Amino acid sequence: MTLGLCVILCKTMSRTWLWHRYVISCKTIARLSASQCDPM
């Protein structure tokens, strides 16, 4: 999974969740899955 794909998924989730929840969740997901999204 590329970092770009993770960003796209984050933006897609923003359409489903409330904005503030999206921001918090997106940042949390990015931290937890950073190694999976960007192995570098």
C-alpha positions in Angstrom: 0.0 0.0 0.0 1.4 3.3 -1.0 1.2 6.6 1.0 -0.7 8.1 -1.9 -3.4 5.4 -1.6 -3.6 6.0 2.2 -4.2 9.7 1.5 -7.0 8.9 -1.0 -8.6 6.6 1.5 -8.4 9.3 4.2 -10.1 11.8 1.9 -12.8 9.2 1.0 -13.5 8.6 4.6 -14.0 12.3 5.2 -17.2 12.0 3.1 -18.6 9.4 5.5 -17.5 10.8 8.9 -18.0 14.2 10.5 -15.1 16.5 9.6 -13.5 16.6 13.1 -13.8 12.9 13.5 -12.2 12.5 10.0 -9.2 14.6 10.9 -8.6 12.9 14.3 -9.1 9.4 12.8 -7.0 10.2 9.7 -4.1 11.3 11.8 -4.4 8.3 14.1 -4.6 5.8 11.1 -1.6 7.5 9.5 0.5 7.0 12.6 -0.6 3.4 13.2 -0.2 2.3 9.6 2.7 4.5 8.6 5.0 1.5 8.2 2.4 -0.2 6.0 1.7 2.9 3.9 5.3 4.0 3.5 7.9 1.3 4.1 10.6 3.8 3.6 
